[in-house]
């Protein structure tokens, strides 16, 4: 049996190279990073012109946008789906603490059934268009284990906040 403290990526190795789970996620990534970088570069360009300097060359602006797209791929890595299986003698402890922990990173419970709760990122209406469900976090009970599945960043944050060593008890 594998160590219960390991967080596993749910995607096959060949798929991890692509980083993006859907075309919609890829488009939202490119749109957000390009727009914010381009806006910053245009503001910088305007400020340099106000100070009496020449405008920035177009190639510098273009390469800065390309560099920011490549440099920010870490963000796409952090929302890749992963799973953390936790051998917990009392899964209720985790299910009771998880809502507060996830609320701290703006997640809210959207679906609740016996032994399963789904949390989604709570964002303002104007930020919902890029979310295609990749950020959801699911907590479910499988026999004596609690399985937490979701975006790598949210699962890792939940794991750290739960204080894994203090809460997880070995089965009797």
N, C-alpha and C positions, 0 to 999 in steps of 0.2 A: 504494500500500500504506500502511496506517495505521502510525503510530508504534508500535513494539513495547512501549513503556512504558505504554500506556494500559490501564486496567482498564475493561472494558465491562460494563454491566448486561445480563443476559440476558433481562430482562422487557420487553415492549413498553411504550412510554410511558404508555398508558392504564392499564396494570396496575400501574405503579409507584406510583400514587396510593393503591392499596389497602394497600400495604406488606406484607401478610401473604400467604404462599404457599399456605396451607391454612386451613381452618376450625379444625383442631386446633391450629395454631400460634397463631391468634387467641385461642382459648379458653385456652390455656396462658399466653399473655401477660396476658390480663385477670385470670386467676386468680392468677398469681404477683404481679403488681404490686398488685392490689387487696388481696390477703391481707397482703402485707408492709407496705403503707402503713396499712391498717386496724390491724394489730397494733402498729405504731409509734404511731399516734394513740391507741390504747387504753392503751398504756403511758404515754404522755405525759399522758393524761387521769387515769390512776390516780395518777401522781406529783404532778400539780397538786392533786388532792383530798387526798393525804397531807399536803401543805403547808398545807392549810386553805383552799384556793381553791374557787370554784364549778367544777362539771364543765364541760367544753367543750360548747358547743351542738352539736346533731346536724348542723345545716347547715354548720358549720365542718368537722366531720369528713367529711361527704359531699363538700363542695367540695375538700377536700384530696385525697381519693381520686380524684376526677375530674381534678384538676390533675396529680396524679402519673401518671395514665394518659396524659394528653396529653403531659406533659413527657418521659415515657420512650419516646415513639415513636421516638426516635433509636436505641434498641436494635433495634427491628424493622427500621429502615433498614440497620443494620450487618450484619444476617444475610441481606439480600437476595442472591440469586444473582448472581455476576458471573464474568467470564472474563478471564484475562490470557494473551495469546499472546506467546510468547517465542521469538525467533529465536536458537537456541543451537547453536553448532557442536558442542558436546559436551554433549548432554542428560544424560549419565551424572553429570556434576557436580551437576546439580540433583536428580536422583533419589537421589544419595548423601547430600546435605545435607538434603533435605526431611524425612526421618523425625525427625532430631534437632530441627530447627526446630519442626516441628509437635508433637513430644512436649513441647516447652516450653510450648505452649498447650493441652496435654492432648488431642492427637489421636493415634490409633493406626491403623496400617494394618489394614484388615479384609479387603480383597480385593486380590489381586495377579495380574495376567496379563502377558503379554508386551507391554511398552510402555504399561501402564496400572496405576495403583495408586490405590485408594480409601481415604481416611482418614475415620474417624468420631470424633466427640467422645467421649472417655472420661469418663463421669460415674458417680457412685455409683448404686446400684440405685434409690434413692428419687427420683432426679432424671431417670430415663429416661422417665417417662410423658409429659413435654411434648415430648420430641424426636421429631419425625416425619421425620427425615432431611434437614431443610433445612440443617443445619450441615455436611454432608459436603463433603470436599475431594477432587477427583479430579485426578491428574496423568497426562497421557497424551502420547505422542509422535505427532505428525501430520507425517509427512515430516521436514523439517529443523527443525520447530518443536516446542516443548514448550507444551502448553495446560494451564493450571491453572484449574479451574472449582470454585467453591464459594462459601461465605458471604463477603461483602465483607470482613469484619474478618479472617478467616483468610487470605484471598488477599493482602490488603494487608500483613499481618504477615509472611507468607512472602516477599513481594517485598522488603520492607525488610530482612529478615534475610539474604536471599541476597546483598545488596550488588550489585544488578543491574548497575551499571556495571563492577564488577570481574570478574564471572563470565561475562557474555554476550559471546561472541566472534562476530564476523561470519563467515559461511560462507566457506570458501576460494575 
